[in-house]
Amino acid sequence: MEPEDRALEVRPPWPTRKVFWNLAAAMIGFGLVVGVVAASGVVVLGAAAGQGVRAPVFAVGVCAGIVGVSLNYLLVSRVVRRRLRVLSARLTEAQREIAASAGAESWEPLADRYALPVDSDDEFGQAMASFNYLVSSLDSSQMAERALRHRLVDQAKLAALATLTAGVAHETKNPLNFVVNFAELNLELCAELRAALPGESEALISDIETNLNYIRRHAERALAVMATMLQVGRSNVGDAQPCRVNQIVEESVGIAEHSWRINRREGRCAIHVELDSDDPVVRGFEGDLVQVIVNLVMNGLEAASSVPDRTGEVRISVQHDDDSAVVVVVDNGPGIDQETLCHIFEPFFTTKYRKGGTGLGLFICRDIIDNRHHGTLGASSRPGAGASFVVKLPLDHASAKTAARAAIDRTGERPISWWLDKPTGGLQAHGD
């Protein structure tokens, strides 16, 4: 039997149907989901073999896409503009405050009021962090500018003070010299009067001598103040010369010891000196540097001897690094409180007024070191722990290379020390 011809029918594995498809993509910006882009279309799948696919219907998809993009634009604009508005408002407020505070004496940090929270690592978070950094930089620059302005004002005041005091001191110096000279002349006349009238007017002559001594003493003190005031802002005569720091320290300690001994200071003190074996050389004015070290050592001796039932100690050391020679003067006195420490280099500030202090010693020392030798003079202290003064001076490398070494190295393995003992009034050197 002949096989019956049959048409070959191929059926697709899917039924005839319409498939609706949607493509949605979330738009993520600045760490947030800010919108959705959507496109839609219609595809009709044929059932018979070879049946073609109808052309997609894009009209609906295009419309949906336009609507989605528009919504996304509005949403993104709202989110972005809100954050930018906050950033712009803070920046505008900060600019207004900076403009309003120009020239003001005080400055309140902007970071305390205008810093923005950084809550993400995206572009907005980076912008907020950059804004905060800008605000902090403005704070730093404003405070530095005000500090510089205050320093310039202080320097101008001191320059005017130097001019004024120099004139006053010069005009006052000659009359004071006359007072001292005539007081001494009258004391000599009293001695002659006592010799001419023995025993008859002794009490009267003694009273006159006492009063004349008072006149002379206070006139000499006034002359000392005038001499100190004349040094403020003075220009050194001549050129700076190479100065050996070890030699300056040794000479200064000797002068301070002599002054301490002849003024019959109370208490027993020890001075320990440790020199630098490399003998650093600086360029400057030796007399001025000796004046500074003597002043610091004398202050240390007075502080160290003021503590009862304890031997006072003042340690002076000479050191150096690649750029500077350093002289450190440390005492074991009662120390200086922080409020006083902030003012010790100011002119006419003193805690020893009743003892004859003028408040110009440390001021002159800083002027010598900072302005005339381009170095620094600083102080540190804690109550009950003594005080430390540090002098830093630029090294003179050229002079150090050609300077001859000391014939005898006095430092060796042990520092040099002196005892200042009031009962014996002597100066005893020994090794520690």
C-alpha positions as CSV (number, residue, x, y, z in Angstrom):
1,M,0.0,0.0,0.0
2,E,1.3,3.3,-1.0
3,P,2.0,5.5,1.9
4,E,-0.3,8.4,2.1
5,D,1.3,11.7,1.5
6,R,1.0,14.1,4.4
7,A,1.9,17.7,4.6
8,L,4.8,18.3,7.0
9,E,3.6,20.6,9.7
10,V,6.0,22.3,11.9
11,R,4.6,23.8,15.1
12,P,6.5,26.2,17.1
13,P,7.0,25.3,20.8
14,W,5.0,28.4,21.8
15,P,1.4,29.2,21.2
16,T,0.4,32.2,19.2
17,R,0.4,35.1,21.6
18,K,1.4,38.6,22.2
19,V,4.3,39.2,24.4
20,F,4.4,42.5,26.2
21,W,7.9,43.5,27.3
22,N,9.1,46.2,29.5
23,L,12.6,47.3,30.0
24,A,13.2,49.3,33.2
25,A,16.5,50.7,34.3
26,A,17.0,52.3,37.6
27,M,18.9,55.6,37.5
28,I,21.2,55.9,40.5
29,G,22.9,59.2,41.1
30,F,24.7,60.6,44.1
31,G,24.1,57.5,46.2
32,L,20.3,57.7,45.7
33,V,17.7,56.0,43.4
34,V,16.4,59.1,41.7
35,G,14.3,57.8,38.8
36,V,13.5,55.0,36.4
37,V,13.8,55.0,32.6
38,A,11.1,52.7,31.0
39,A,10.5,51.6,27.4
40,S,7.6,49.4,26.3
41,G,6.8,47.6,23.1
42,V,4.5,44.9,21.6
43,V,5.8,41.8,19.8
44,V,3.5,39.4,18.1
45,L,5.0,35.9,17.7
46,G,3.7,33.8,14.8
47,A,2.5,30.2,15.2
48,A,3.2,28.8,11.8
49,A,6.5,27.9,10.5
50,G,8.3,30.8,8.9
51,Q,5.7,33.2,10.1
52,G,7.5,36.5,10.5
53,V,7.7,38.7,13.5
54,R,5.6,41.8,13.4
55,A,7.4,45.1,13.6
56,P,7.5,46.3,17.3
57,V,5.1,49.0,18.2
58,F,7.4,51.7,19.5
59,A,5.0,54.5,19.9
60,V,3.9,53.5,23.3
61,G,7.5,52.8,24.3
62,V,8.8,56.2,23.1
63,C,6.0,58.0,24.9
64,A,6.7,56.1,28.1
65,G,10.4,56.8,27.8
66,I,9.8,60.5,27.3
67,V,7.6,60.6,30.4
68,G,10.1,58.6,32.4
69,V,13.0,60.9,31.4
70,S,11.0,63.9,32.2
71,L,10.1,62.6,35.6
72,N,13.7,61.6,36.2
73,Y,14.9,65.1,35.3
74,L,12.4,66.7,37.7
75,L,13.3,64.4,40.5
76,V,17.1,64.6,40.0
77,S,16.9,68.4,39.6
78,R,15.0,68.6,42.9
79,V,17.5,66.4,44.8
80,V,20.5,68.0,43.3
81,R,19.3,71.6,43.6
82,R,18.3,71.1,47.2
83,R,21.8,70.0,48.1
84,L,23.4,72.6,46.1
85,R,21.2,75.2,47.6
86,V,22.4,74.2,51.1
87,L,26.0,74.3,50.0
88,S,25.6,77.7,48.3
89,A,23.7,79.2,51.3
90,R,26.5,78.1,53.7
91,L,29.1,79.5,51.5
92,T,27.3,82.8,51.0
93,E,26.8,83.2,54.8
94,A,30.5,82.4,55.4
95,Q,31.5,85.0,52.8
96,R,29.3,87.6,54.4
97,E,30.7,86.9,57.8
98,I,34.3,87.2,56.6
99,A,33.5,90.5,54.9
100,A,31.8,91.8,58.0
101,S,34.6,90.8,60.3
102,A,37.4,92.3,58.3
103,G,39.5,94.3,60.6
104,A,37.8,93.0,63.7
105,E,40.0,92.2,66.7
106,S,38.4,88.8,67.5
107,W,37.6,85.9,65.2
108,E,35.1,83.2,65.8
109,P,36.0,80.0,63.9
110,L,33.6,79.4,60.9
111,A,34.0,75.6,61.2
112,D,31.9,75.7,64.4
113,R,28.9,77.0,62.6
114,Y,29.2,76.3,58.9
115,A,30.6,72.8,58.7
116,L,28.4,70.4,56.6
117,P,27.8,66.8,57.5
118,V,29.6,64.4,55.2
119,D,27.3,61.3,55.0
120,S,28.4,59.7,51.8
121,D,31.5,59.1,49.6
122,D,29.9,60.2,46.3
123,E,30.3,63.5,44.5
124,F,28.1,65.3,47.0
125,G,30.1,63.9,50.0
126,Q,33.3,65.0,48.3
127,A,31.9,68.5,47.7
128,M,30.8,68.7,51.4
129,A,34.3,67.6,52.5
130,S,35.9,70.1,50.2
131,F,33.7,72.9,51.6
132,N,34.6,71.9,55.2
133,Y,38.3,71.9,54.3
134,L,37.9,75.4,52.7
135,V,36.2,76.7,55.9
136,S,39.0,75.3,58.1
137,S,41.6,76.8,55.8
138,L,39.8,80.2,56.1
139,D,39.8,79.9,59.9
140,S,43.5,79.2,59.9
141,S,44.4,82.0,57.5
142,Q,42.2,84.5,59.4
143,M,43.8,83.6,62.7
144,A,47.3,83.8,61.3
145,E,46.5,87.1,59.6
146,R,45.2,88.5,62.9
147,A,48.2,87.2,64.8
148,L,50.5,88.9,62.3
149,R,48.6,92.1,62.5
150,H,48.8,92.1,66.3
151,R,52.5,91.5,66.1
152,L,53.1,94.3,63.6
153,V,51.0,96.6,65.8
154,D,53.1,95.6,68.8
155,Q,56.3,96.2,66.9
156,A,55.1,99.6,65.8
157,K,54.3,100.4,69.4
158,L,57.6,99.2,70.6
159,A,59.4,101.2,67.9
160,A,57.5,104.3,69.0
161,L,58.3,103.5,72.6
162,A,62.0,103.1,71.8
163,T,62.1,106.5,70.2
164,L,60.2,108.1,73.1
165,T,62.2,106.4,75.9
166,A,65.5,107.1,74.2
167,G,64.6,110.8,74.1
168,V,63.4,110.8,77.7
169,A,66.4,108.8,78.9
170,H,68.8,111.1,77.2
171,E,67.2,114.3,78.6
172,T,66.9,112.7,82.1
173,K,70.4,111.2,82.3
174,N,72.3,114.4,82.8
175,P,70.2,115.8,85.7
176,L,70.5,112.4,87.4
177,N,74.2,112.5,87.0
178,F,74.2,115.9,88.7
179,V,72.1,114.5,91.6
180,V,74.5,111.6,92.1
181,N,77.6,113.8,91.9
182,F,76.3,116.4,94.3
183,A,75.1,113.7,96.7
184,E,78.6,112.2,96.7
185,L,80.1,115.7,97.2
186,N,77.8,116.4,100.2
187,L,78.8,113.0,101.7
188,E,82.5,114.1,101.5
189,L,81.5,117.5,103.1
190,C,79.8,115.6,105.9
191,A,83.0,113.6,106.5
192,E,85.0,116.9,106.7
193,L,82.4,118.4,109.0
194,R,82.6,115.4,111.3
195,A,86.4,115.8,111.4
196,A,86.0,119.6,112.2
197,L,83.3,119.2,114.8
198,P,84.0,115.9,116.6
199,G,81.2,114.8,118.8
200,E,79.2,118.0,118.7
201,S,76.8,117.3,115.8
202,E,77.3,113.6,115.2
203,A,73.6,112.8,115.2
204,L,72.8,115.5,112.8
205,I,75.6,114.6,110.5
206,S,74.6,110.9,110.5
207,D,71.0,111.9,109.5
208,I,72.4,114.0,106.7
209,E,74.6,111.1,105.5
210,T,71.7,108.7,105.6
211,N,69.5,111.0,103.5
212,L,72.3,111.7,101.0
213,N,72.9,107.9,100.7
214,Y,69.2,107.5,99.9
215,I,69.4,110.2,97.3
216,R,72.5,108.7,95.7
217,R,71.1,105.2,95.7
218,H,67.8,106.1,94.1
219,A,69.5,108.4,91.6
220,E,71.8,105.5,90.6
221,R,68.9,103.2,90.2
222,A,67.2,105.8,87.9
223,L,70.4,106.0,85.9
224,A,70.4,102.3,85.5
225,V,66.9,102.4,84.2
226,M,67.7,105.1,81.8
227,A,70.8,103.2,80.5
228,T,68.6,100.1,80.0
229,M,65.9,102.1,78.2
230,L,68.6,103.6,75.9
231,Q,69.4,100.0,74.7
232,V,65.9,99.4,73.4
233,G,65.9,99.4,69.7
234,R,69.5,100.7,69.5
235,S,71.6,99.9,66.4
236,N,74.9,98.2,67.0
237,V,77.9,100.1,66.0
238,G,80.3,98.2,63.8
239,D,80.0,94.8,62.2
240,A,79.1,91.5,63.8
241,Q,82.1,89.4,64.7
242,P,82.6,85.6,65.2
243,C,81.8,84.7,68.8
244,R,82.7,81.5,70.6
245,V,79.7,80.4,72.5
246,N,81.8,78.5,75.1
247,Q,83.8,81.5,75.8
248,I,80.8,83.8,76.1
249,V,79.2,81.4,78.6
250,E,82.3,81.1,80.8
251,E,82.7,84.9,80.9
252,S,79.1,85.4,81.7
253,V,79.1,82.9,84.5
254,G,82.1,84.6,86.0
255,I,80.4,88.0,85.9
256,A,77.2,86.6,87.4
257,E,79.1,84.9,90.2
258,H,81.0,88.1,91.0
259,S,77.8,90.1,91.0
260,W,76.1,87.6,93.2
261,R,78.9,87.6,95.7
262,I,79.4,91.3,96.0
263,N,75.7,91.9,96.4
264,R,75.7,89.4,99.3
265,R,72.7,87.4,98.1
266,E,71.1,85.0,100.5
267,G,71.2,81.3,100.2
268,R,73.7,78.7,98.9
269,C,73.7,78.0,95.2
270,A,75.6,75.8,92.7
271,I,76.3,76.6,89.1
272,H,76.9,73.7,86.8
273,V,78.3,74.5,83.3
274,E,78.5,72.0,80.5
275,L,80.3,73.3,77.4
276,D,80.2,71.9,73.9
277,S,83.4,70.1,72.9
278,D,82.9,71.3,69.3
279,D,83.1,74.9,70.5
280,P,80.3,76.3,68.3
281,V,80.8,79.8,66.7
282,V,78.1,82.3,66.0
283,R,78.3,85.7,64.4
284,G,77.2,88.6,66.5
285,F,78.1,91.1,69.2
286,E,79.9,89.5,72.1
287,G,79.0,92.2,74.7
288,D,75.3,91.9,73.9
289,L,75.4,88.1,74.2
290,V,77.3,88.2,77.5
291,Q,74.6,90.6,78.8
292,V,71.9,88.1,77.8
293,I,73.6,85.1,79.5
294,V,74.5,87.1,82.6
295,N,70.8,88.2,82.9
296,L,69.5,84.7,82.6
297,V,72.0,83.2,85.0
298,M,71.3,86.0,87.6
299,N,67.6,85.4,87.3
300,G,68.2,81.7,87.8
301,L,70.3,82.2,90.9
302,E,67.7,84.5,92.4
303,A,64.9,81.9,91.7
304,A,67.0,78.9,92.9
305,S,68.0,80.6,96.1
306,S,64.5,81.7,97.0
307,V,63.4,78.2,98.1
308,P,64.3,77.8,101.8
309,D,66.1,74.8,103.2
310,R,67.4,73.7,99.8
311,T,70.6,74.2,97.8
312,G,69.8,76.1,94.7
313,E,71.1,74.9,91.4
314,V,71.5,76.6,88.0
315,R,72.6,74.5,85.1
316,I,74.0,76.1,81.9
317,S,74.7,73.9,78.9
318,V,76.0,74.6,75.4
319,Q,74.8,72.4,72.6
320,H,74.6,72.7,68.8
321,D,72.9,71.1,65.8
322,D,73.4,71.5,62.1
323,D,72.1,75.0,62.0
324,S,72.1,76.5,65.5
325,A,74.1,76.9,68.7
326,V,71.9,76.4,71.8
327,V,72.4,77.7,75.3
328,V,70.1,76.3,78.0
329,V,69.8,77.9,81.4
330,V,67.8,75.8,83.9
331,D,67.2,76.5,87.6
332,N,65.5,74.5,90.4
333,G,63.5,77.4,91.7
334,P,59.8,77.6,92.4
335,G,58.9,77.9,88.7
336,I,56.7,80.3,86.9
337,D,52.9,80.0,86.6
338,Q,51.5,80.0,83.0
339,E,49.8,83.4,83.4
340,T,53.1,85.1,84.3
341,L,55.0,83.1,81.7
342,C,52.9,84.7,79.0
343,H,54.1,88.2,80.0
344,I,57.7,87.8,81.1
345,F,59.2,89.2,77.8
346,E,56.9,92.2,77.8
347,P,58.5,95.6,78.6
348,F,58.0,96.9,82.2
349,F,56.5,93.6,83.4
350,T,58.1,92.5,86.6
351,T,57.3,90.4,89.7
352,K,60.2,91.9,91.6
353,Y,59.2,95.6,91.7
354,R,59.8,95.8,95.5
355,K,63.3,94.3,95.0
356,G,64.2,96.9,92.4
357,G,63.1,95.1,89.2
358,T,62.3,97.3,86.2
359,G,60.7,94.7,83.9
360,L,63.1,95.5,81.1
361,G,65.8,92.7,81.6
362,L,64.1,89.9,79.7
363,F,62.6,92.3,77.2
364,I,66.1,93.6,76.3
365,C,67.4,90.0,76.2
366,R,64.8,89.0,73.6
367,D,65.4,92.2,71.6
368,I,69.1,91.3,71.5
369,I,68.6,87.7,70.5
370,D,65.7,88.0,68.1
371,N,66.3,91.3,66.4
372,R,70.1,91.8,66.5
373,H,71.2,88.2,66.2
374,H,68.3,86.6,64.3
375,G,67.9,83.9,66.9
376,T,65.2,83.0,69.4
377,L,64.8,83.2,73.1
378,G,62.1,81.1,74.7
379,A,61.1,80.0,78.2
380,S,59.2,77.1,79.7
381,S,58.2,76.4,83.3
382,R,55.9,74.6,85.7
383,P,55.1,75.8,89.2
384,G,57.4,73.9,91.6
385,A,59.6,72.5,88.8
386,G,61.9,75.4,88.1
387,A,62.3,77.4,84.8
388,S,64.2,76.8,81.6
389,F,65.4,79.5,79.2
390,V,66.7,78.5,75.7
391,V,68.8,80.7,73.5
392,K,69.2,79.6,69.9
393,L,71.6,81.4,67.6
394,P,72.5,80.7,63.9
395,L,75.8,79.0,63.5
396,D,78.6,80.8,61.6
397,H,79.9,77.9,59.6
398,A,82.5,79.9,57.7
399,S,84.1,81.2,60.9
400,A,83.8,77.8,62.6
401,K,86.0,76.2,59.9
402,T,88.8,78.7,60.3
403,A,88.6,79.3,64.1
404,A,91.4,77.8,66.1
405,R,90.4,75.2,68.7
406,A,91.0,76.0,72.3
407,A,94.4,74.8,73.5
408,I,92.8,73.0,76.4
409,D,89.5,71.2,76.2
410,R,87.9,72.3,79.4
411,T,84.9,70.0,79.1
412,G,86.5,66.6,78.8
413,E,84.3,63.9,80.3
414,R,83.0,66.1,83.1
415,P,81.2,69.4,83.1
416,I,82.6,72.4,84.9
417,S,80.8,73.4,88.1
418,W,81.0,76.2,90.7
419,W,79.6,76.5,94.2
420,L,78.5,79.9,95.3
421,D,78.6,79.7,99.1
422,K,77.6,82.8,100.9
423,P,79.4,82.2,104.2
424,T,82.7,81.8,102.5
425,G,81.9,84.1,99.6
426,G,84.1,81.9,97.4
427,L,84.0,80.4,94.0
428,Q,84.9,76.7,94.0
429,A,85.4,74.8,90.8
430,H,85.0,71.1,90.8
431,G,83.8,68.3,88.5
432,D,80.5,66.6,88.9
